[in-house]
């Protein structure tokens, strides 16, 4: 198959390039629209107890809009300048937008803190709300002269997600601004030619642009996260540049050997192209397992990663060979005089591998020890989805400053309460029996440790001391003062069959104690004797806990699917049973060690600019699936080259030396590029992106420097001919292997 692809690209190079040029133009037209179609959030489970409750509240409770913008208005001069005019202008401006269905304000903190709040309830989707924030920020900038002397911060859910999206975009910009120049310099060092160095970079950019367009056409059929752009950029640049590097280098070697560019293209695609295909397919298959949890984030990583890897593969085995064929010897143009080393001088690598193979056991033990150096930290692991998402935002962002003001004025417990949804199955919550049960539940929850107070329809009046008094009050609810009716409507559903209890904790929502409190409340509710009302426990802490549980339960399935599919694919690629098993074991060690490194850096607070905090619950499994494929990437490259030599010579040790010498420079060069691309994301403002960037960069470092340089070749020396053992094969001979050379 790969021979045919190589021949086609060498016979019709202009046709291949034209097809890709058309794809690129279409990608520029549609790919730029992707950002508008991506969704925010994704760290919740809609099918969980808290998710179901949240859906009911959004649909049936007046004034509890899922999209509530909090506008914080601060007097910068700290004087008593009237707020009323400014608040009125902000509300009038907001009401002009058709998305705004309700406005309100709170001036209770004006005298003490020179601060007021304006609340805007929006009627629209998450994306609509984020677009509103963008419009409203611009409108406030246009009103600068009218609000002079005041600092206005846009926060609340839509404001937070707007700033998270901005932080995600900044991460991609950092890669373009910092990463790409460094990658180009590394490619110059590897190829020692500006033309050759530009080709992998070109493949990376094209792969990302085409991927964005492909995903744009998928968005009508599935919801995808705004974090997808960071994942596509991270993986796209890494794998596309790596694949292009391997094929370009093989083409140059072939040209040095016989000067026939048609034959050079065919051989490069048939050998390195085959390796790239299986390496990329392994990554794509590993990522597909992330579809199992069916969450917004995992689905986005799976789809984005799968598409960008496939596009990178096809660009590497079709577009790149077509360009290389037209360039021919000109691929060596614009040589860099500063690099005086001969390109094919592999004596250093030959001396290194020969030295290690004479001391196989010693170096193998050393390599395994180095790989596992951070393994002990695994026992300390703590994983949670971030609760109170504003803490994830960069310091100084509007949404974070706004929420800090809210927490300061109203308290952390009032800002992030635990909510108990109570549903009557056969009547109104105003019935005497329902009111009694609501009163009993509130009375049983309030004494719990870490509970500050419980608020609901049986605690609105501190003068009342019996359920009968509340029954009488609600029998004439329409005659009550307007402000009292408004308070009741925020606690009772429109059909009067559901009500909310607000449990105000005395602890922060993202602590272990807060999660334990949710579990304790749920346990208490499940054990009560009178269960006329159906209960759901929700709120930020409960939603985070439910999401954590869902991911933890899915981890074994994801690992099983990923490992099984990887093994089967490598079985076909290597024509061996032991090599895929060894690759899986080594990749698992690298992944676990990388996780230990993240625990040391982030959880233990050794990462500059961070404070000790639990890892994002999504990070370990995302790291496993992405890294599992990337590590196999290098395994396929080096083992394929060793296998190629073994088919030719039949000598195991000589084949290991030849394969190592031929690939060591490429693998380490490719690793340096990936480390640069991933490493740039350590400057990201979002925890999960930062964790993934640092984790992947560290993993690629030890994978290339220790596993592929020391452990893989030395373990293959120990296995000898067992490397190529394949049961039920008609023949175990080298001739049998030769028949599969160009699979």
N, C-alpha and C positions, 0 to 999 in steps of 0.2 A: 504493500500500500504506500509506504513512504518513498519507495523508489519511484512509483508512478507520480506522486505529488512533486518530487524533486524534478522529474523530467518535464512535467507540465509547466512548472514555474520557469524552467530554463528555456522552454520552447515558446511560451507565450508570456513573457515577463511584462510587456506593456499592457496586455489585457488584464492581468492580475492587478497591476498597479492602478489601472483605470477603475476597476471594480471597487478597490479600497478607497480611491479618491472620491467616488460617488458616495460611498458609505460615510466618509469623513465629512463631506458637505452636508449630508442629511443629519449627521450627528451634531454639527454646529447649529443647525436649525432647531432641532428638537431637544438635544441634550441640555441646552441652557434653560429649558422650561421645567426641568425635573424638580428643581428646588421648590417650586410652587406647589407641587403635587405630593410632597412628603409630609408626613404627620409628626406631631410632637408627642411626648410622653412614651408610653409603652412599658412602664414598670409596674403593671398591675395585671391581675388575672380576672377578667370579666365573669368567669364561671365560678369563682370562689364565693364564699359567704359574703365577704366585704364587697366584692365586685357586683354581686346581685343587689345588695342593699344600696350601693352607690347608684345603680341604674334606676331603682325605684325612687330614690330621693330626687334625682335629676328630673324625672318625669312627673312626679306627683306633688312636689312641695313648692309652693310659691315663694319667691324671693331667695331660694337656694340655688341660684344659677350655677351650672358647672363652669361657666366662663364668667368669672367676676374679676374685673379690673379694679385694683386698689390704687387710687391716685393719692400720693402723699404730698401735701402742700406745706412747705416750711418757710418761715420768715427768716431770711438769711441775716437780717439785722437784729434779730432777737428783741424787737420792740413790739408794741401793742397795735401796730398798724392793722386796720380792719381786714379780716379775711373774707367777709361776706361778698365783696365785689369780685375778688379773684375766684372764689368758689362758684359764684353765679356764672362767670365767664367760662369756666371749665365745663360746668354742667350744660350750658347753652351750646357750647361747641360740640360736646359729645352727643347731645340729642339730635344734632343735624345728621348723624350717621344712622342709617336704617338698621344697623346691627344692634344698636343700644335700645333695650326695651324698658330699662328702669334706672333711675339715678337716685342717690341719697348721699347725705354727708353727715359728718360727725365733727363737732367743734369743741368737744369737751376737754381737749388738751391744749387749746389755744392759749389760755392764760398762763398755764404752768410751763408748757414746753414750746409755745409759739408754733404749734403744728396742728393741722386739720387733715381730715380724710374725706375723699370723695369716692363713692362706690358706684361702679358702672356694671350692671348686669347685661350680658350680651346674649343674643339669640342666634347662635350659629355654631358651626363645627370648630374643632381645635384650630384648623388652618385659617378659617375665617377670622377667628379671634386674634391670631398672630398677625394677620394682615391689618386688622383694625389697629393693633398696637403700633404698627409701622406708620399707618396713616396719622394716627393721633399724635404720635411723637413729632411728626413733621408739622402738624397743625399748631402744636404748642410752640415749636421753634418759630413759626410764622407770627405767633402772638408774643414774641419776646419782649417787645416794648410795653405791652399791656400788662405783663406779669413781672415787670422789673422789680427786683428786691425779694423775689420769692424763688425758692428752689422746688421744682416739681419733679417727682419721681413716679414712674409707671411701674407698678408691681402687681401682686396677685398672680393667679395661675397663668393667664395669657402673657403677662409681663415677664414672668420667670422663664417660660418656654421660649419667648422671643429672644431673651438674652442667652439661653442655652444654644439656640440655633445660631446666634451670632458668634458664640464661642466656638462652635463646631466649624463654622466657615473660616474663622481665624486659624484653626488648626491646619486646614488645607492650604491657606495662604502661607503659613509658616513653612510648609513643605516646599512650596513653589519658590519662596524667597530664600530659604536657608538650605534646604535639602538638595534641590536640583543642581545648584552650582557645585556643591561638594561632590555629588554623584558624578558630574561631568569630569571633575578633576581626577576622581578615582578611575573612571573609564579611560582617561588619557594615560594614566599610569599603566593600566592593564594592556591597552592596545598600542600605546605610543604613536598614535595617529589620530588627528582630529576628526577625520572623516569616519573612521571606524568607531570612534568614541561617540559620535553623534547618533549613529544608527540605533543602538539600544535605547537611548534617551527618546528618540523619535517613536520607537515602538511603544514605549511606556505611555507617552502622551496620547498617541492615537488610540491605544487600548482603552484608556480611561474615557476619552471623549466618546468613542463608540459605545462603550458600556453604559454611560449615562443616557444615551439616546435609546438603547435597547430597554433599559429599566423604565424610562419615561413611558414607553408603550405598554409596560406591564402594570403601571399604577392604577389603571381603571379596574383591574381585576384583583388587586391585593393592596392592603394598606402597608406602607413602608415608612421607616423612621428617618428623621432628618440626620441621624448619625450615620446613615448609609454612605454619604459622600466621603466622610472620613475613612470608612472601611475600604471603599472602592479605591480611594487615592493611596492608602497605605499598602493594600495588597497589589493594586494595579502596577504601581511603580516598581515594587519589589520583584514580583514574578515576571512581568513583561521585560524588564531590563535584564534580569537574570537569564531568561530564555534566549533573548536576542544575543546576549554575550556568548553563551555556549555555542550557538549556531554560527555566529560570526567568526569566533575563534577557530572552529572546526573548518570553516570555509578557507580561512587564511592558511591553515596547516595544509589543506589539500592543494591549494594553489602553489605553495612552496614546494610541494612534492612533484607535481606534474604539469602545472601551468594550463591545464584544460579546465576552463571555468564551468562548462556544462557538466563535466564529470565531478568537479568540485562541489557543485550545487547538489547533484544527485547523492553523492556520498555524505555530504553534510546533513541533508535532510533524512537520509536513510539511517544514519547513526545518531547524531545529536538530536535530530528532529524526532526520532523515535523515543529517545530518552525524555525529551521535553514533553512529548505527548503523554507518556505514562506518568511522569512527575506531576504535570498539571492536572491530569485526570484524577490522580490520588488526592490532591488538594480539593478539587471540586467535589469529589465523592465524600470526603471527610466533612466538608461544609454542609452538604445536603442533610446530614444527620441532625443539624440544628433546626430543621423544620419540625421535629418531633414535639417540642414544647408548645408550638403554635403561639408564640408571643411576638409582639411587634418587633422588638429588638432582635431576637434570634432569627426571625423570618427575614429581616432586613440584611443581617450579616450573611445568612445562607444564600439569599438571592443575589445580593450585590457581589459577594465573593465568588459564587459559582459563575455568574455571567462574566466578570472581569477576567477570571482565570481562563475560561473557554475562549474569550476574545483574544487574550494574550497568546494562547496556544496557536490559534489559527493565524494570527498576525506573524508569529515567529516561523511557522512552517510554510506560509504562502507569500505574504507581502515582503518579508525580509529577504528570502531567497531571490525573489524577482528583482529587488533593488540591488542585491549583491551581484547578480548575474550582469546587470547593466553596468555596474561599476567595474567589475573585474579587478584588474590590478590597481585601479584607481582608489580602491578601498584603503590603500596605503598612503594616499595623498596627505599632505600637510603633516608630515612627521614632526614630532616634538624633539628638538635637538638636545634638550636637557636630559632626556632619558637615554643614556649611552649603552645600557645593557642590551645584549642580543636577545631578540624576542624568543628564540627557541633554545636558549641556554637553560636546560633543566638539570644541570649537574647538582645544583644545591638540593633540589627536591630528591634526586636519586640518592645522594649521600645521606639525607635525613632518613628516608625510609629504609635504606640498607642498614644503617646504624641501629634503628629501632628493631628491625626484624632479627638482628643477631641477639637481641635482649628482649624477646617477645613477651615473656611472662612479666618481667619487671615493668616495662612500659605499659602493658595492658592493665596491670594493677594500678599504676600511677594514673592512667587515664580514667579508670572507673572511680577512683578516689576523688579526682578533681571534678568529675561530672556531678558527684553526689555531695559536694561540699555544703550546699545549702539545704540538703534533704532534712536535717533535724528540725528545721523551723516549721515543717509541715504540721507537727503536733500542736502548734500554737494557732492554727488558722481560725479566723473568724470571718464569716461572710454574711453580708446583709445588703439588701437593696437600699440605697439612700432614702431616708424619710426626711421630710421637710427639705424639698429639693433646692430651696434657695441657698443652702449651705454649699452646694456644688458650684455655684456661680463664682466668677473671679471677683476679688475684692474691688470695690469701687463701682460695680455695675449698678444701674438704677434699681433693678428688681431686688438685688440683695440688700442694698441700703434701705429700700422701702420696707422690706420684710423685717429687717432688723429694728426699724422704727416701730412697726406693728407689734413685734414681740416685746419690745421695751415698754410700750404703753399698755398693752392689753395682757401681757403675760404669755409664756410659752404654752401653758396648759389651755388657756382660752383660745389661743390661735390654732392649736392642733389638738382638739379634744378627741376622745374616743366616743363614737356615736353608737347608740343602741337603737335600732329600728324595731318597733313593735307593731305587729299587724294583727288586727282582729279578723277572724275568719267568718264571723256571722253577725257582725253588728258594728256600731260606731264605737270609737275609742272614748266617747263621752258617756257611754253606758256605765252604770254604777259598778258592775263586775269588772269591766275593763279598767276603769279608773282605780279600783282597789288593787288590781294586779300590777298596774303601772306604779302605784304608790309603794307596793311591797317590793318590787324589783329595785326601785330607786333606794329604798331604805336598806336593802341587803347589799347593794353595791357601794353605797357611800362610806361604810366603815372600813372598807378594804384599805390595806396599806398603799400609800402613794396616790390615793384619791383625795383631791382637795374638796370637791363638791360635785353634786349631781343636779342638773337642771332639766326640767320638763314641765308638762302641763299640770303636774301635781305639786309644783313648788313655785308657782308664779307669785303667790301672795304669802308673805312670811307670817301674816296674821292668821291664816287658816291652819287648823290643826286636825281636820277630819276630811275624809273623802266626800262626805255628804255636802260639805260647803262647796267643794269644787263641782260636784254634780249640779248643785243649784246655780252656780256661776255659769256653767256652760249650757244650761238649759235656755238661757237668754243671751247667747253669745253675740247676736246681731245688735243688741242694745248697748253693748259695752263701748267705752271710748275708742276712738280710731287707733290710738297708739297701742292699746291693749289688744285689739283685734289683729293688728299687724304682728305683734309678738306671738300670738296664738297661731296665726297662719304659717309662721316659719317653723312651728313645731308639729303641725297637724297637716296631713295630706288633703288634697282638694276633695277627695271622696269621704273624708273623715274616718277612714278605716285604718289609718296608720299614724303613728306618732314617733317622735324622736326624744330620746334621753341623751343629754350631753354629759359625759363623764369627764370632768376637768382634772387631769393628773397634775401632780406636783413635781413631775419629772419631765425631762426632755423626751420628745417622741421617738428619737432615734437610739435610745438606750436599751440595754438588755432588760432592765427593770420594766420599761414601758411594754416591751413585747411579752414579758411574763404577766403583766397586768391584763393584757388582752386575753391571754390563755386562761387566766384565773376567772375573768368575767364570763367567758364562754363556758367554762366548766360549771360555774355557779348557776348560770341560766339553764343549762342542760339538766341540772339536778333538782330544780324547783318542782314542787308538787302540783301547783295550779298552772297548767300550760294552755290556757285558752288563747293566749296571744302567741303568735309565731315571732321568734326573736332572731335578729341578725346583728352581729357586732361589726362595725366598720370604722372608718376614719383613717388617717394617714398611716398610723402605726399598724393597724389591722391589715390594711391593704399591702403594706410592705411585708408583713409576716406571711400572709397568704401567698404572695409572689415568691418569697424565699422557699416556702414549702413546695410549691409547684416545681421550681427549678431543681431543688434537691432531689425530688422524686423522679425527675426525668434524666438526671445525670447518668445512672447505670445504663439506661436504654441508649442514650446518645453514644456513650463509650462503646457499648457492644456493637451497635450498627457501624460506627466509624471503623473500629478495629477489624470487624469481620469483612467489610467491603474492601478495606485497604489490603488485608491479607490476600483476598482472592485476586485483586488486581495485580499485586506484586508477584503472586504465583504465576500469573501469565507473563508478566514482564521479565522475571528472572529465571523462569523454568526451574524453580527450586523451592523446596519446602522450608529449609532451615534459614535461608537468607531473609525471607519475609518475616519469619518469627523473630529472628535476631533484630531486624530493623524495628519491629513493633516494640520489643523490650527496650531497646536503646532510646527510641523516641519517647517512650513513657518515662524513662529516667530523666531525660532532658526536660520534659514538660513539668514533672514533679519538682525537679531542682529549680526550675524557673519560677514556679509557684512559691517555693521556699524563699527565693530571692525577693519576690514581691512582698512577702510577709515581712522580711527583714527591712525592706526599704519603706514600705507604706504603712503597714500595720504597726510596726515598731518605731516608726517616725524618723528613719534615717535618710529619707528622701528630702533633699533641700527644698524649702518652700512649702512643705506639707507638715501636718501634725498627725500623731498616731490615730489611726482609724481603721475599722474593719474593711476588708476588701469588698468591692462590689460583688454581689453574689453571681453576677453574670460573667465576671472575669475568668475564673478558673476553667469553665467549660468552653468559653470562647477561645481562650488561650490553648486549650487542649486540641480543639478541632482545627484551628488555624495552624498551630505549630506542628501538629501531627502531619499535616499535608506538606508544610514547608520543609520539615526535616527529611521526609521521604524524598523530597525534591533532590537534595544532594545525594541521598543514598542511591537513587536511580541513576544519577549521572556517573558516580564513581563505579558502582557495581556493573553498570552497562559497559563501561570502558574496560573494566577488568574481564568481564565475560567475553567481550570482543577479542581481547588478547588471548584468552584461554582457548577460544574456538580456533585461533590461528596456531598456537604453540602447544597446547595441552599441558603446559607447565604451570602449576598453581602459583608458586612463589614468583616466577618471572612475570606472570600475568598481573599479580598484585603490584609489583614494582612498576610495570609499564602503565597500568591503569592509574596508579597514584601519581606518577610523574606527569602524565598527560592531563590530569584534572586538578591537581592540587592548586596550581596558580589560579585557574578559573574559579574553583570553588571558593577559595579565600578572597579573590577579587569580588565575586558575586556576593559573598557574605558581607564584605565591607560595605557594599552598596546597600544591601538590605538593612544592615545595622544603622546606616546613616538615615535611610528613609524612615525606619521605625523609631530611631532615636530622637528624631525631630519632634515626634509626638509627645515626648516627655515635657515639652513646653506647653502642652494643651491645657486649657482651663477646665476641662471636664474630667472627673476622676477616672471613669472607666476607659476613656480614650488614652489618658496618661498611663494607666496601669497596663493596657494592652501594648502601647508603644514601648515602654520600658521592658516589659516581660518578653516580648518578641525579640527585641534587640539583644537582650542578655542571652536568650535561648539560641539565637543564631550564632552568637559569639562562641558559646561553649560547644555548639553542634559542629561548627566548621573547624574550630581551633583544636578541639579535643576529640570529639566523637569521630568525625570523618578523617582527621589527620592521624589519630592514634588508634582508637578502639576498633573501627571498622577494618582497616587493613590487617591489623595484628590478629583480630579474631578470625578473619578469613584464612590467615596463615595456619592457625591452629586447627581449623576445620578441614583444611586440605581439600580432597576431592568430594568430601561431604557437602561442600558449598553447593554443589550442583546435583545433589541427590533429589530425585523426583520419582516417587513410587508409582507403580502401574504404568511406567513409561515402557514402550517396546524395547528401547535400548538405552542403556546408561552411558553409552560411549560418547566420545567427543563428536563423532560423526552424526549422532542423533541430535546433539546440540546444534550442530552446524545447519541442520535443516530448518531450524527456527531462527536463524540469524537475523532475518529481515522480516520478522513478524510485524 
